[in-house]
Amino acid sequence: MSTSGLEDKFQNLHEIVKAAKASLPQGPWDYLVGGAETETTVRRNRQALDSIAFRPRVLRNVAQVDLATTFLGKKLRIPVMTAPVGGLETFDPAGGAAVARGTGEFGVAQMLSSVCMPGLEETAKAADNVRIFQLYVRGDTAWVDDIVRRAIDHGYAAFTITVDTAHYSRRERDIATRFVKPWRQRATGFAFQAGMTWDLVKHFKDTFSIPLGLKGIATAEDAALCVEHGVDFVYVSNHGGRQLDHGRGSMDVLPEVLEAVNGRARVVVDGAFYRGADVVKAIAMGADLVGLGRLPCFGLAAASVPGLIRVLELIEEEIKIALSLLGVDRLSALDRSYLHRGAPPVVPAHVMSAFPLIGEGY
Protein backbone atom coordinates (compact mmCIF):
# COMPACT_ATOMS: atom_id res chain seq x y z
CA MET A 1 0.00 0.00 0.00
CA SER A 2 1.60 3.26 -1.12
CA THR A 3 1.68 6.26 1.19
CA SER A 4 1.92 9.99 0.66
CA GLY A 5 5.22 10.37 2.51
CA LEU A 6 3.74 13.49 4.12
CA GLU A 7 2.67 11.98 7.42
CA ASP A 8 4.96 14.24 9.45
CA LYS A 9 4.43 17.43 7.44
CA PHE A 10 0.63 17.27 7.43
CA GLN A 11 -0.78 15.67 10.56
CA ASN A 12 -4.30 17.02 10.11
CA LEU A 13 -6.48 18.50 7.40
CA HIS A 14 -6.19 22.03 8.82
CA GLU A 15 -2.50 22.07 7.94
CA ILE A 16 -3.24 21.03 4.36
CA VAL A 17 -5.86 23.77 3.95
CA LYS A 18 -3.42 26.37 5.32
CA ALA A 19 -0.71 25.22 2.90
CA ALA A 20 -3.14 25.37 -0.01
CA LYS A 21 -4.16 28.92 0.86
CA ALA A 22 -0.52 29.98 1.08
CA SER A 23 0.28 28.50 -2.33
CA LEU A 24 -2.59 30.03 -4.32
CA PRO A 25 -3.15 33.59 -5.56
CA GLN A 26 -6.34 35.24 -4.34
CA GLY A 27 -8.31 34.65 -7.55
CA PRO A 28 -7.84 30.86 -7.71
CA TRP A 29 -8.39 30.58 -3.95
CA ASP A 30 -11.68 32.46 -4.12
CA TYR A 31 -12.74 30.35 -7.11
CA LEU A 32 -12.09 27.23 -5.06
CA VAL A 33 -13.89 28.21 -1.85
CA GLY A 34 -16.58 30.52 -3.21
CA GLY A 35 -20.17 30.03 -4.27
CA ALA A 36 -23.03 31.79 -6.00
CA GLU A 37 -24.29 35.23 -4.97
CA THR A 38 -24.89 35.29 -1.17
CA GLU A 39 -23.28 31.84 -0.74
CA THR A 40 -26.34 30.73 1.22
CA THR A 41 -26.31 27.29 -0.40
CA VAL A 42 -22.62 26.91 0.46
CA ARG A 43 -23.44 27.50 4.12
CA ARG A 44 -26.53 25.27 4.07
CA ASN A 45 -24.46 22.37 2.75
CA ARG A 46 -22.32 22.55 5.86
CA GLN A 47 -25.25 23.32 8.16
CA ALA A 48 -27.11 20.23 6.95
CA LEU A 49 -24.16 18.05 7.93
CA ASP A 50 -23.63 19.82 11.24
CA SER A 51 -27.31 19.31 12.13
CA ILE A 52 -26.82 15.54 12.27
CA ALA A 53 -25.40 14.02 15.46
CA PHE A 54 -24.28 10.45 16.08
CA ARG A 55 -25.95 7.78 18.24
CA PRO A 56 -23.03 5.50 19.15
CA ARG A 57 -23.34 1.91 20.35
CA VAL A 58 -20.84 0.33 22.73
CA LEU A 59 -19.44 -3.08 23.64
CA ARG A 60 -19.19 -4.10 20.01
CA ASN A 61 -16.15 -5.89 18.59
CA VAL A 62 -14.38 -3.28 16.44
CA ALA A 63 -10.88 -4.72 16.65
CA GLN A 64 -10.99 -4.98 12.85
CA VAL A 65 -12.81 -2.33 10.82
CA ASP A 66 -13.38 -2.74 7.08
CA LEU A 67 -13.78 0.52 5.14
CA ALA A 68 -13.89 -0.95 1.62
CA THR A 69 -16.89 -0.77 -0.67
CA THR A 70 -17.85 -1.40 -4.27
CA PHE A 71 -19.43 0.97 -6.76
CA LEU A 72 -20.61 -0.15 -10.20
CA GLY A 73 -18.70 -3.37 -9.68
CA LYS A 74 -15.42 -1.63 -8.83
CA LYS A 75 -13.78 -2.08 -5.43
CA LEU A 76 -12.83 1.12 -3.60
CA ARG A 77 -10.64 1.45 -0.53
CA ILE A 78 -13.04 3.93 1.12
CA PRO A 79 -16.53 5.07 0.02
CA VAL A 80 -15.46 8.29 -1.70
CA MET A 81 -14.55 9.62 -5.11
CA THR A 82 -13.02 12.86 -6.24
CA ALA A 83 -15.88 14.96 -7.55
CA PRO A 84 -15.57 16.69 -10.94
CA VAL A 85 -13.90 20.10 -10.63
CA GLY A 86 -13.37 22.28 -13.67
CA GLY A 87 -9.86 23.55 -14.23
CA LEU A 88 -7.93 21.30 -11.86
CA GLU A 89 -4.84 22.62 -13.62
CA THR A 90 -5.39 25.79 -11.56
CA PHE A 91 -4.30 23.80 -8.50
CA ASP A 92 -1.75 21.46 -10.11
CA PRO A 93 -0.26 21.85 -13.61
CA ALA A 94 -1.06 18.21 -14.42
CA GLY A 95 -4.77 18.80 -13.78
CA GLY A 96 -6.93 15.72 -14.15
CA ALA A 97 -3.88 13.55 -14.74
CA ALA A 98 -2.60 14.38 -11.25
CA VAL A 99 -5.90 13.30 -9.72
CA ALA A 100 -5.82 10.13 -11.81
CA ARG A 101 -2.43 9.25 -10.38
CA GLY A 102 -3.43 10.06 -6.81
CA THR A 103 -6.72 8.17 -6.88
CA GLY A 104 -5.09 5.25 -8.66
CA GLU A 105 -2.35 4.96 -6.06
CA PHE A 106 -4.74 5.29 -3.14
CA GLY A 107 -7.63 3.24 -4.51
CA VAL A 108 -10.67 5.47 -4.89
CA ALA A 109 -12.66 6.63 -7.91
CA GLN A 110 -12.16 9.80 -9.96
CA MET A 111 -14.91 11.68 -11.74
CA LEU A 112 -13.28 13.85 -14.40
CA SER A 113 -14.88 17.12 -15.46
CA SER A 114 -15.18 17.76 -19.18
CA VAL A 115 -13.77 21.26 -18.57
CA CYS A 116 -10.58 19.94 -17.03
CA MET A 117 -7.26 19.55 -18.78
CA PRO A 118 -5.54 17.50 -20.17
CA GLY A 119 -8.80 15.93 -21.37
CA LEU A 120 -10.29 12.47 -21.17
CA GLU A 121 -7.67 10.65 -23.28
CA GLU A 122 -4.55 11.98 -21.56
CA THR A 123 -6.11 11.60 -18.14
CA ALA A 124 -6.89 7.97 -18.91
CA LYS A 125 -3.27 7.37 -19.88
CA ALA A 126 -1.98 8.81 -16.59
CA ALA A 127 -3.05 5.96 -14.32
CA ASP A 128 -4.98 2.71 -14.07
CA ASN A 129 -7.69 4.06 -11.81
CA VAL A 130 -11.46 3.80 -11.49
CA ARG A 131 -12.59 6.76 -13.56
CA ILE A 132 -15.94 8.25 -14.48
CA PHE A 133 -16.41 10.99 -17.05
CA GLN A 134 -18.64 14.00 -16.40
CA LEU A 135 -20.03 16.06 -19.27
CA TYR A 136 -21.32 19.59 -19.71
CA VAL A 137 -23.42 19.43 -22.86
CA ARG A 138 -22.00 21.91 -25.36
CA GLY A 139 -23.22 20.39 -28.61
CA ASP A 140 -25.95 18.37 -30.31
CA THR A 141 -26.71 14.68 -29.86
CA ALA A 142 -24.00 13.63 -32.31
CA TRP A 143 -21.50 15.70 -30.35
CA VAL A 144 -22.51 13.99 -27.11
CA ASP A 145 -22.36 10.54 -28.74
CA ASP A 146 -18.81 11.15 -29.90
CA ILE A 147 -17.65 12.00 -26.38
CA VAL A 148 -19.41 8.98 -24.90
CA ARG A 149 -17.69 6.68 -27.39
CA ARG A 150 -14.31 8.25 -26.60
CA ALA A 151 -14.91 7.70 -22.88
CA ILE A 152 -15.85 4.07 -23.47
CA ASP A 153 -12.79 3.53 -25.68
CA HIS A 154 -10.52 4.91 -22.93
CA GLY A 155 -11.79 2.73 -20.11
CA TYR A 156 -14.12 5.01 -18.20
CA ALA A 157 -16.33 2.90 -15.93
CA ALA A 158 -19.35 5.20 -16.16
CA PHE A 159 -20.60 8.44 -17.66
CA THR A 160 -22.27 11.39 -15.94
CA ILE A 161 -24.19 14.34 -17.32
CA THR A 162 -24.43 17.47 -15.17
CA VAL A 163 -27.99 18.81 -15.16
CA ASP A 164 -27.92 21.83 -12.84
CA THR A 165 -26.14 24.33 -15.12
CA ALA A 166 -28.84 25.55 -17.47
CA HIS A 167 -27.41 29.00 -16.79
CA TYR A 168 -24.01 29.89 -15.38
CA SER A 169 -24.29 31.50 -11.96
CA ARG A 170 -22.94 34.77 -10.58
CA ARG A 171 -19.95 33.76 -8.47
CA GLU A 172 -19.27 37.04 -6.79
CA ARG A 173 -15.88 36.21 -5.31
CA ASP A 174 -14.67 35.66 -8.89
CA ILE A 175 -16.30 38.89 -10.01
CA ALA A 176 -14.75 40.83 -7.12
CA THR A 177 -11.22 39.65 -7.96
CA ARG A 178 -11.86 39.81 -11.73
CA PHE A 179 -10.75 36.19 -11.91
CA VAL A 180 -11.66 34.68 -15.29
CA LYS A 181 -11.27 30.93 -15.57
CA PRO A 182 -9.33 29.89 -18.70
CA TRP A 183 -11.90 27.20 -19.53
CA ARG A 184 -14.66 29.80 -19.49
CA GLN A 185 -12.85 31.77 -22.18
CA ARG A 186 -12.68 28.79 -24.51
CA ALA A 187 -16.17 27.39 -23.75
CA THR A 188 -18.94 27.63 -26.34
CA GLY A 189 -22.34 26.04 -26.92
CA PHE A 190 -24.07 27.06 -23.69
CA ALA A 191 -27.46 26.98 -25.42
CA PHE A 192 -27.22 23.20 -25.71
CA GLN A 193 -26.96 22.85 -21.93
CA ALA A 194 -29.88 25.23 -21.43
CA GLY A 195 -31.99 23.30 -23.95
CA MET A 196 -31.30 19.84 -22.55
CA THR A 197 -34.32 17.68 -21.63
CA TRP A 198 -35.05 14.11 -20.57
CA ASP A 199 -35.00 13.22 -24.27
CA LEU A 200 -31.19 13.20 -24.12
CA VAL A 201 -31.29 10.76 -21.21
CA LYS A 202 -33.61 8.47 -23.16
CA HIS A 203 -31.35 8.65 -26.20
CA PHE A 204 -28.30 7.82 -24.08
CA LYS A 205 -29.94 4.79 -22.49
CA ASP A 206 -31.24 3.60 -25.87
CA THR A 207 -27.80 3.95 -27.47
CA PHE A 208 -25.15 3.03 -24.89
CA SER A 209 -24.64 0.34 -22.28
CA ILE A 210 -22.11 2.24 -20.14
CA PRO A 211 -23.68 3.15 -16.76
CA LEU A 212 -25.17 6.65 -16.67
CA GLY A 213 -25.44 9.07 -13.77
CA LEU A 214 -27.13 12.46 -13.58
CA LYS A 215 -25.37 15.02 -11.39
CA GLY A 216 -27.31 17.87 -9.84
CA ILE A 217 -30.46 16.11 -8.61
CA ALA A 218 -32.05 18.08 -5.77
CA THR A 219 -35.63 16.79 -5.43
CA ALA A 220 -37.50 13.53 -5.00
CA GLU A 221 -39.47 14.30 -8.16
CA ASP A 222 -36.38 14.40 -10.37
CA ALA A 223 -34.91 11.37 -8.60
CA ALA A 224 -38.05 9.43 -9.51
CA LEU A 225 -37.71 10.56 -13.13
CA CYS A 226 -34.10 9.33 -13.09
CA VAL A 227 -35.28 5.87 -12.12
CA GLU A 228 -38.08 6.02 -14.70
CA HIS A 229 -35.50 6.73 -17.40
CA GLY A 230 -33.16 3.95 -16.32
CA VAL A 231 -30.43 6.13 -14.83
CA ASP A 232 -27.89 3.93 -13.03
CA PHE A 233 -26.86 6.37 -10.32
CA VAL A 234 -28.48 9.52 -9.00
CA TYR A 235 -25.98 12.18 -7.98
CA VAL A 236 -27.38 14.50 -5.30
CA SER A 237 -25.56 17.81 -5.63
CA ASN A 238 -26.08 21.56 -5.73
CA HIS A 239 -22.71 22.14 -7.41
CA GLY A 240 -21.09 22.88 -4.07
CA GLY A 241 -23.36 25.90 -3.66
CA ARG A 242 -21.96 27.36 -6.86
CA GLN A 243 -25.10 27.40 -9.03
CA LEU A 244 -28.54 28.10 -7.53
CA ASP A 245 -28.31 30.33 -4.49
CA HIS A 246 -30.70 29.68 -1.58
CA GLY A 247 -30.89 25.97 -2.31
CA ARG A 248 -31.10 23.28 0.34
CA GLY A 249 -28.07 21.52 1.76
CA SER A 250 -27.31 18.22 0.07
CA MET A 251 -27.76 16.21 3.26
CA ASP A 252 -31.21 17.75 3.68
CA VAL A 253 -32.08 16.59 0.16
CA LEU A 254 -30.60 13.09 0.45
CA PRO A 255 -33.39 11.40 2.47
CA GLU A 256 -36.16 12.26 0.02
CA VAL A 257 -34.02 11.19 -2.93
CA LEU A 258 -33.26 7.86 -1.28
CA GLU A 259 -36.97 7.34 -0.64
CA ALA A 260 -37.84 8.11 -4.26
CA VAL A 261 -35.10 5.87 -5.63
CA ASN A 262 -35.99 3.05 -3.23
CA GLY A 263 -32.98 0.94 -4.11
CA ARG A 264 -33.58 1.02 -7.87
CA ALA A 265 -30.40 3.03 -8.56
CA ARG A 266 -27.22 3.86 -6.72
CA VAL A 267 -27.02 7.22 -4.97
CA VAL A 268 -24.01 9.56 -4.77
CA VAL A 269 -23.89 12.80 -2.79
CA ASP A 270 -21.54 15.76 -2.47
CA GLY A 271 -21.66 19.20 -0.87
CA ALA A 272 -19.28 20.35 1.91
CA PHE A 273 -17.98 16.88 2.78
CA TYR A 274 -14.66 17.71 4.44
CA ARG A 275 -14.24 15.21 7.27
CA GLY A 276 -14.44 11.47 7.75
CA ALA A 277 -17.45 11.89 10.04
CA ASP A 278 -19.26 13.65 7.18
CA VAL A 279 -18.71 10.63 4.95
CA VAL A 280 -19.98 8.28 7.66
CA LYS A 281 -23.16 10.35 8.04
CA ALA A 282 -23.93 10.07 4.32
CA ILE A 283 -23.32 6.31 4.22
CA ALA A 284 -25.43 5.79 7.35
CA MET A 285 -28.21 7.83 5.73
CA GLY A 286 -28.14 5.44 2.77
CA ALA A 287 -25.82 6.93 0.14
CA ASP A 288 -23.52 4.57 -1.74
CA LEU A 289 -20.67 7.00 -2.37
CA VAL A 290 -19.57 10.50 -1.35
CA GLY A 291 -17.99 13.01 -3.73
CA LEU A 292 -15.13 15.15 -2.41
CA GLY A 293 -14.75 18.37 -4.40
CA ARG A 294 -12.84 21.18 -2.71
CA LEU A 295 -10.90 18.90 -0.36
CA PRO A 296 -8.81 17.12 -3.04
CA CYS A 297 -8.02 20.53 -4.54
CA PHE A 298 -6.63 21.64 -1.19
CA GLY A 299 -4.37 18.60 -1.28
CA LEU A 300 -3.21 19.28 -4.84
CA ALA A 301 -2.51 22.94 -4.13
CA ALA A 302 -0.63 22.07 -0.95
CA ALA A 303 1.64 19.32 -2.30
CA SER A 304 0.55 17.99 -5.72
CA VAL A 305 -0.21 14.25 -5.96
CA PRO A 306 1.27 13.40 -2.54
CA GLY A 307 -0.92 16.13 -1.04
CA LEU A 308 -4.01 14.57 -2.58
CA ILE A 309 -3.02 11.16 -1.26
CA ARG A 310 -2.42 12.65 2.19
CA VAL A 311 -5.94 14.12 2.18
CA LEU A 312 -7.32 10.66 1.43
CA GLU A 313 -5.18 9.07 4.13
CA LEU A 314 -6.51 11.50 6.73
CA ILE A 315 -10.12 11.03 5.60
CA GLU A 316 -9.60 7.26 5.80
CA GLU A 317 -8.27 7.55 9.37
CA GLU A 318 -11.20 9.75 10.39
CA ILE A 319 -13.73 7.31 8.87
CA LYS A 320 -12.13 4.40 10.71
CA ILE A 321 -12.19 6.25 14.03
CA ALA A 322 -15.84 7.26 13.55
CA LEU A 323 -16.92 3.72 12.72
CA SER A 324 -15.02 2.27 15.67
CA LEU A 325 -16.55 4.74 18.11
CA LEU A 326 -20.02 4.13 16.69
CA GLY A 327 -19.55 0.41 17.38
CA VAL A 328 -19.51 -0.54 13.70
CA ASP A 329 -16.95 -2.81 12.04
CA ARG A 330 -17.98 -2.34 8.39
CA LEU A 331 -19.81 0.15 6.20
CA SER A 332 -22.69 -2.19 5.43
CA ALA A 333 -23.62 -2.25 9.13
CA LEU A 334 -24.35 1.48 9.15
CA ASP A 335 -27.96 2.66 9.03
CA ARG A 336 -30.03 5.61 10.20
CA SER A 337 -30.26 4.26 13.74
CA TYR A 338 -26.76 5.70 14.23
CA LEU A 339 -27.94 9.22 13.33
CA HIS A 340 -29.87 11.88 15.19
CA ARG A 341 -31.27 14.56 12.88
CA GLY A 342 -32.09 18.04 14.10
CA ALA A 343 -29.12 18.57 16.39
CA PRO A 344 -28.24 22.26 16.79
CA PRO A 345 -24.98 23.18 15.04
CA VAL A 346 -22.39 24.49 17.50
CA VAL A 347 -20.78 27.02 15.14
CA PRO A 348 -22.21 29.17 12.33
CA ALA A 349 -21.91 27.32 9.05
CA HIS A 350 -19.47 28.61 6.44
CA VAL A 351 -17.10 27.14 3.88
CA MET A 352 -14.35 26.67 6.49
CA SER A 353 -16.46 25.72 9.51
CA ALA A 354 -15.25 22.11 9.29
CA PHE A 355 -11.79 23.42 10.16
CA PRO A 356 -12.16 25.29 13.49
CA LEU A 357 -8.42 25.82 13.87
CA ILE A 358 -8.54 28.09 10.81
CA GLY A 359 -11.67 30.20 11.21
CA GLU A 360 -14.06 31.92 8.81
CA GLY A 361 -11.51 34.50 7.64
CA TYR A 362 -10.06 32.02 5.21
C-alpha positions in Angstrom: 0.0 0.0 0.0 1.6 3.3 -1.1 1.7 6.3 1.2 1.9 10.0 0.7 5.2 10.4 2.5 3.7 13.5 4.1 2.7 12.0 7.4 5.0 14.2 9.4 4.4 17.4 7.4 0.6 17.3 7.4 -0.8 15.7 10.6 -4.3 17.0 10.1 -6.5 18.5 7.4 -6.2 22.0 8.8 -2.5 22.1 7.9 -3.2 21.0 4.4 -5.9 23.8 3.9 -3.4 26.4 5.3 -0.7 25.2 2.9 -3.1 25.4 0.0 -4.2 28.9 0.9 -0.5 30.0 1.1 0.3 28.5 -2.3 -2.6 30.0 -4.3 -3.2 33.6 -5.6 -6.3 35.2 -4.3 -8.3 34.6 -7.6 -7.8 30.9 -7.7 -8.4 30.6 -4.0 -11.7 32.5 -4.1 -12.7 30.3 -7.1 -12.1 27.2 -5.1 -13.9 28.2 -1.9 -16.6 30.5 -3.2 -20.2 30.0 -4.3 -23.0 31.8 -6.0 -24.3 35.2 -5.0 -24.9 35.3 -1.2 -23.3 31.8 -0.7 -26.3 30.7 1.2 -26.3 27.3 -0.4 -22.6 26.9 0.5 -23.4 27.5 4.1 -26.5 25.3 4.1 -24.5 22.4 2.7 -22.3 22.5 5.9 -25.3 23.3 8.2 -27.1 20.2 7.0 -24.2 18.0 7.9 -23.6 19.8 11.2 -27.3 19.3 12.1 -26.8 15.5 12.3 -25.4 14.0 15.5 -24.3 10.5 16.1 -25.9 7.8 18.2 -23.0 5.5 19.2 -23.3 1.9 20.4 -20.8 0.3 22.7 -19.4 -3.1 23.6 -19.2 -4.1 20.0 -16.2 -5.9 18.6 -14.4 -3.3 16.4 -10.9 -4.7 16.6 -11.0 -5.0 12.9 -12.8 -2.3 10.8 -13.4 -2.7 7.1 -13.8 0.5 5.1 -13.9 -0.9 1.6 -16.9 -0.8 -0.7 -17.8 -1.4 -4.3 -19.4 1.0 -6.8 -20.6 -0.1 -10.2 -18.7 -3.4 -9.7 -15.4 -1.6 -8.8 -13.8 -2.1 -5.4 -12.8 1.1 -3.6 -10.6 1.5 -0.5 -13.0 3.9 1.1 -16.5 5.1 0.0 -15.5 8.3 -1.7 -14.6 9.6 -5.1 -13.0 12.9 -6.2 -15.9 15.0 -7.6 -15.6 16.7 -10.9 -13.9 20.1 -10.6 -13.4 22.3 -13.7 -9.9 23.5 -14.2 -7.9 21.3 -11.9 -4.8 22.6 -13.6 -5.4 25.8 -11.6 -4.3 23.8 -8.5 -1.8 21.5 -10.1 -0.3 21.9 -13.6 -1.1 18.2 -14.4 -4.8 18.8 -13.8 -6.9 15.7 -14.2 -3.9 13.5 -14.7 -2.6 14.4 -11.2 -5.9 13.3 -9.7 -5.8 10.1 -11.8 -2.4 9.2 -10.4 -3.4 10.1 -6.8 -6.7 8.2 -6.9 -5.1 5.3 -8.7 -2.4 5.0 -6.1 -4.7 5.3 -3.1 -7.6 3.2 -4.5 -10.7 5.5 -4.9 -12.7 6.6 -7.9 -12.2 9.8 -10.0 -14.9 11.7 -11.7 -13.3 13.8 -14.4 -14.9 17.1 -15.5 -15.2 17.8 -19.2 -13.8 21.3 -18.6 -10.6 19.9 -17.0 -7.3 19.6 -18.8 -5.5 17.5 -20.2 -8.8 15.9 -21.4 -10.3 12.5 -21.2 -7.7 10.7 -23.3 -4.5 12.0 -21.6 -6.1 11.6 -18.1 -6.9 8.0 -18.9 -3.3 7.4 -19.9 -2.0 8.8 -16.6 -3.1 6.0 -14.3 -5.0 2.7 -14.1 -7.7 4.1 -11.8 -11.5 3.8 -11.5 -12.6 6.8 -13.6 -15.9 8.2 -14.5 -16.4 11.0 -17.1 -18.6 14.0 -16.4 -20.0 16.1 -19.3 -21.3 19.6 -19.7 -23.4 19.4 -22.9 -22.0 21.9 -25.4 -23.2 20.4 -28.6 -25.9 18.4 -30.3 -26.7 14.7 -29.9 -24.0 13.6 -32.3 -21.5 15.7 -30.4 -22.5 14.0 -27.1 -22.4 10.5 -28.7 -18.8 11.2 -29.9 -17.6 12.0 -26.4 -19.4 9.0 -24.9 -17.7 6.7 -27.4 -14.3 8.3 -26.6 -14.9 7.7 -22.9 -15.8 4.1 -23.5 -12.8 3.5 -25.7 -10.5 4.9 -22.9 -11.8 2.7 -20.1 -14.1 5.0 -18.2 -16.3 2.9 -15.9 -19.4 5.2 -16.2 -20.6 8.4 -17.7 -22.3 11.4 -15.9 -24.2 14.3 -17.3 -24.4 17.5 -15.2 -28.0 18.8 -15.2 -27.9 21.8 -12.8 -26.1 24.3 -15.1 -28.8 25.5 -17.5 -27.4 29.0 -16.8 -24.0 29.9 -15.4 -24.3 31.5 -12.0 -22.9 34.8 -10.6 -19.9 33.8 -8.5 -19.3 37.0 -6.8 -15.9 36.2 -5.3 -14.7 35.7 -8.9 -16.3 38.9 -10.0 -14.8 40.8 -7.1 -11.2 39.7 -8.0 -11.9 39.8 -11.7 -10.8 36.2 -11.9 -11.7 34.7 -15.3 -11.3 30.9 -15.6 -9.3 29.9 -18.7 -11.9 27.2 -19.5 -14.7 29.8 -19.5 -12.8 31.8 -22.2 -12.7 28.8 -24.5 -16.2 27.4 -23.8 -18.9 27.6 -26.3 -22.3 26.0 -26.9 -24.1 27.1 -23.7 -27.5 27.0 -25.4 -27.2 23.2 -25.7 -27.0 22.8 -21.9 -29.9 25.2 -21.4 -32.0 23.3 -23.9 -31.3 19.8 -22.6 -34.3 17.7 -21.6 -35.1 14.1 -20.6 -35.0 13.2 -24.3 -31.2 13.2 -24.1 -31.3 10.8 -21.2 -33.6 8.5 -23.2 -31.3 8.7 -26.2 -28.3 7.8 -24.1 -29.9 4.8 -22.5 -31.2 3.6 -25.9 -27.8 3.9 -27.5 -25.1 3.0 -24.9 -24.6 0.3 -22.3 -22.1 2.2 -20.1 -23.7 3.1 -16.8 -25.2 6.7 -16.7 -25.4 9.1 -13.8 -27.1 12.5 -13.6 -25.4 15.0 -11.4 -27.3 17.9 -9.8 -30.5 16.1 -8.6 -32.0 18.1 -5.8 -35.6 16.8 -5.4 -37.5 13.5 -5.0 -39.5 14.3 -8.2 -36.4 14.4 -10.4 -34.9 11.4 -8.6 -38.1 9.4 -9.5 -37.7 10.6 -13.1 -34.1 9.3 -13.1 -35.3 5.9 -12.1 -38.1 6.0 -14.7 -35.5 6.7 -17.4 -33.2 4.0 -16.3 -30.4 6.1 -14.8 -27.9 3.9 -13.0 -26.9 6.4 -10.3 -28.5 9.5 -9.0 -26.0 12.2 -8.0 -27.4 14.5 -5.3 -25.6 17.8 -5.6 -26.1 21.6 -5.7 -22.7 22.1 -7.4 -21.1 22.9 -4.1 -23.4 25.9 -3.7 -22.0 27.4 -6.9 -25.1 27.4 -9.0 -28.5 28.1 -7.5 -28.3 30.3 -4.5 -30.7 29.7 -1.6 -30.9 26.0 -2.3 -31.1 23.3 0.3 -28.1 21.5 1.8 -27.3 18.2 0.1 -27.8 16.2 3.3 -31.2 17.8 3.7 -32.1 16.6 0.2 -30.6 13.1 0.4 -33.4 11.4 2.5 -36.2 12.3 0.0 -34.0 11.2 -2.9 -33.3 7.9 -1.3 -37.0 7.3 -0.6 -37.8 8.1 -4.3 -35.1 5.9 -5.6 -36.0 3.1 -3.2 -33.0 0.9 -4.1 -33.6 1.0 -7.9 -30.4 3.0 -8.6 -27.2 3.9 -6.7 -27.0 7.2 -5.0 -24.0 9.6 -4.8 -23.9 12.8 -2.8 -21.5 15.8 -2.5 -21.7 19.2 -0.9 -19.3 20.3 1.9 -18.0 16.9 2.8 -14.7 17.7 4.4 -14.2 15.2 7.3 -14.4 11.5 7.8 -17.4 11.9 10.0 -19.3 13.7 7.2 -18.7 10.6 5.0 -20.0 8.3 7.7 -23.2 10.4 8.0 -23.9 10.1 4.3 -23.3 6.3 4.2 -25.4 5.8 7.4 -28.2 7.8 5.7 -28.1 5.4 2.8 -25.8 6.9 0.1 -23.5 4.6 -1.7 -20.7 7.0 -2.4 -19.6 10.5 -1.4 -18.0 13.0 -3.7 -15.1 15.2 -2.4 -14.7 18.4 -4.4 -12.8 21.2 -2.7 -10.9 18.9 -0.4 -8.8 17.1 -3.0 -8.0 20.5 -4.5 -6.6 21.6 -1.2 -4.4 18.6 -1.3 -3.2 19.3 -4.8 -2.5 22.9 -4.1 -0.6 22.1 -0.9 1.6 19.3 -2.3 0.6 18.0 -5.7 -0.2 14.3 -6.0 1.3 13.4 -2.5 -0.9 16.1 -1.0 -4.0 14.6 -2.6 -3.0 11.2 -1.3 -2.4 12.7 2.2 -5.9 14.1 2.2 -7.3 10.7 1.4 -5.2 9.1 4.1 -6.5 11.5 6.7 -10.1 11.0 5.6 -9.6 7.3 5.8 -8.3 7.5 9.4 -11.2 9.8 10.4 -13.7 7.3 8.9 -12.1 4.4 10.7 -12.2 6.2 14.0 -15.8 7.3 13.6 -16.9 3.7 12.7 -15.0 2.3 15.7 -16.6 4.7 18.1 -20.0 4.1 16.7 -19.5 0.4 17.4 -19.5 -0.5 13.7 -16.9 -2.8 12.0 -18.0 -2.3 8.4 -19.8 0.2 6.2 -22.7 -2.2 5.4 -23.6 -2.2 9.1 -24.4 1.5 9.1 -28.0 2.7 9.0 -30.0 5.6 10.2 -30.3 4.3 13.7 -26.8 5.7 14.2 -27.9 9.2 13.3 -29.9 11.9 15.2 -31.3 14.6 12.9 -32.1 18.0 14.1 -29.1 18.6 16.4 -28.2 22.3 16.8 -25.0 23.2 15.0 -22.4 24.5 17.5 -20.8 27.0 15.1 -22.2 29.2 12.3 -21.9 27.3 9.0 -19.5 28.6 6.4 -17.1 27.1 3.9 -14.3 26.7 6.5 -16.5 25.7 9.5 -15.3 22.1 9.3 -11.8 23.4 10.2 -12.2 25.3 13.5 -8.4 25.8 13.9 -8.5 28.1 10.8 -11.7 30.2 11.2 -14.1 31.9 8.8 -11.5 34.5 7.6 -10.1 32.0 5.2 
